[in-house]
């Protein structure tokens, strides 16, 4: 797991390399930041040798994922009418969804982030309706950022705290992020003309609902997630093999059904 940085920036939750059984994890939360902040990596220069090693790791990861049963199953799910129709509804009259990735983690240090990024890159190659890929994680080094850019991704310079408004069709790719980030995304888009433009890949909302606790921090971090369940169509990801369990366990596609703004759950608690 990547630890919180000393300046309070949010981080991705990375599963350990050992599976430790298929128990569902408890929701991860942390203190929220008040506003978006400009971001700069701690390292100032690209290391060419590290860059070459990380790029090779990514190329090998993409090849491994592309030839796997997991990816075959992943594509079958995306192409099935039940899911593909949801993407068409999100697209509306547009031809592409921009993809925004939050919390990717270190692609140099961990295999799971490489698998997750591989899926995003392969989706863009496979489907012409997937547009540009934007990426942010405060743990990314300048060297890692340069590798991301070599694969056609744009690395964001501002920590948006996942509060981007969906002013156009957007695929938010957020595997194993903190609950606060899903909450921030929903809060920033808590109106139907925005929610209907969102396809979200991330931790299962159903999982959060099933693990409701009396802990005030967890309640605060997940309240909007649980409130959104009534308007959410969720499609669980099949990990198929143990190789892909750490990167994709308890992950789902989420789409938000059309309804009137007046039908959205009214959340008036402070900070929600």
C-alpha positions, 0 to 999 in steps of 0.5 A: 500500500502506498502511504500518505505523503507528508503534505497530505496528498491523497494516494491510491490504495495498492493491494499487497502482492499476497492475496490473503484470500478473497476477503472484501477490503474495508473502505479506505478513507483519509482526510480530504484536501480543501482545494485543488493544488498545483503538483510537481514531482520530487525528482526534477530530471528524467533518468534515461536508464530508469526510463528505458527500464520502466518503458520495457516493464510497461511494454511487457505488461501490455503484452501479458494483459493483451494475451490473457484470458482476463483481457478476453473476458474484459472485452467480452463484457465491454462488447455485450449489449448490456454494457455497450448500450450503457456506453452509448448512452454516456456518449450521447451525440458525441463520438468519444469519451475522454478518459481520466485516470486518478490514483494510478500509483507507481508504474515503476514499483508495482505490477498492479498499476502497470496492469491497470494502465495496460487495460486503459491503453489497450481500451484506447487501441481497441475502441475508437470511442475512447479519446485522450487519456489524462493521468494524475497521481502525486506519487508519479516521478518525472521519469514515470511521467515521461513513460506515460507520455510515450504511451500517448497519455497526458500527465496532469499538473494539478491535483484535482482531488477527483472533483472534475465536472463532467461537462462532456462524456468522460470515462473516469478510470479509478481502480482501488482509489480512496472512498473520498475520491469517489465521493468527491467525483459524485459531489462535483457532478451531483446533477443528472446532466453531469452524472449521465455523462460519466462512465466510472471504473472503480471500487464496487459501490455495492461493496461499500453498501454491504460494508456500512459501519458506524465509524463516522469517517467511513460514513462521511466518506461513503454516504454519497456513494451509497446514496448513488446506488439507487441510480447506478447500474453496476457491472462487476469485473471478473478477474478470471485468474489470480494474476489479475486479482490484486489489480482488479478485485472488487472492481466494477463499471458504474453508469448512472441512470437518467432521472430528474434532478428532484429524484436525486437523493438530497444530501444536506450534511456538511461536507457532503 
